[in-house]
Amino acid sequence: MQAAFRTAFHLPSAAAVAAGTDNPGHLAELVQSLGADVNTTAVSQYLRALHGHRQS
Protein backbone atom coordinates (compact mmCIF):
# COMPACT_ATOMS: atom_id res chain seq x y z
CA MET A 1 0.00 0.00 0.00
CA GLN A 2 2.78 2.43 0.88
CA ALA A 3 4.59 1.85 -2.41
CA ALA A 4 1.43 2.45 -4.42
CA PHE A 5 0.67 5.61 -2.45
CA ARG A 6 4.19 6.95 -2.92
CA THR A 7 4.25 6.11 -6.61
CA ALA A 8 0.85 7.77 -7.16
CA PHE A 9 2.56 11.14 -6.91
CA HIS A 10 4.45 10.28 -10.13
CA LEU A 11 1.61 8.84 -12.28
CA PRO A 12 1.27 11.58 -13.54
CA SER A 13 2.80 14.07 -11.15
CA ALA A 14 0.37 15.07 -8.43
CA ALA A 15 0.44 17.52 -5.57
CA ALA A 16 -2.17 15.63 -3.55
CA VAL A 17 -3.69 12.17 -3.27
CA ALA A 18 -6.85 11.42 -1.28
CA ALA A 19 -6.78 8.43 1.09
CA GLY A 20 -9.50 7.37 3.45
CA THR A 21 -8.90 5.38 6.61
CA ASP A 22 -10.36 5.07 10.07
CA ASN A 23 -7.04 3.77 11.39
CA PRO A 24 -4.50 6.47 12.35
CA GLY A 25 -1.72 3.89 12.04
CA HIS A 26 -2.51 3.35 8.36
CA LEU A 27 -2.47 7.09 7.74
CA ALA A 28 0.89 7.36 9.52
CA GLU A 29 2.29 4.63 7.24
CA LEU A 30 1.15 6.53 4.16
CA VAL A 31 2.71 9.77 5.40
CA GLN A 32 5.97 7.94 6.16
CA SER A 33 5.99 6.53 2.63
CA LEU A 34 6.40 10.06 1.23
CA GLY A 35 10.07 9.87 2.22
CA ALA A 36 10.65 6.70 0.20
CA ASP A 37 12.63 6.72 -3.03
CA VAL A 38 10.75 6.13 -6.27
CA ASN A 39 12.22 4.10 -9.11
CA THR A 40 11.70 6.74 -11.77
CA THR A 41 12.95 4.41 -14.52
CA ALA A 42 10.19 1.92 -13.71
CA VAL A 43 7.63 4.73 -13.52
CA SER A 44 8.73 6.03 -16.94
CA GLN A 45 8.45 2.54 -18.44
CA TYR A 46 4.98 2.16 -16.96
CA LEU A 47 3.86 5.54 -18.33
CA ARG A 48 5.19 4.67 -21.81
CA ALA A 49 3.27 1.38 -21.67
CA LEU A 50 0.08 3.20 -20.64
CA HIS A 51 0.45 5.75 -23.44
CA GLY A 52 1.15 2.97 -25.94
CA HIS A 53 -1.94 1.09 -24.79
CA ARG A 54 -4.12 4.20 -25.21
CA GLN A 55 -2.92 4.69 -28.77
CA SER A 56 -3.59 1.10 -29.84
Secondary structure by P-SEA (a helix, b strand, c coil): caaaaaaccccccccbbbbbbccaaaaaaaaaacccccaaaaaaaaaaaaaaaaac
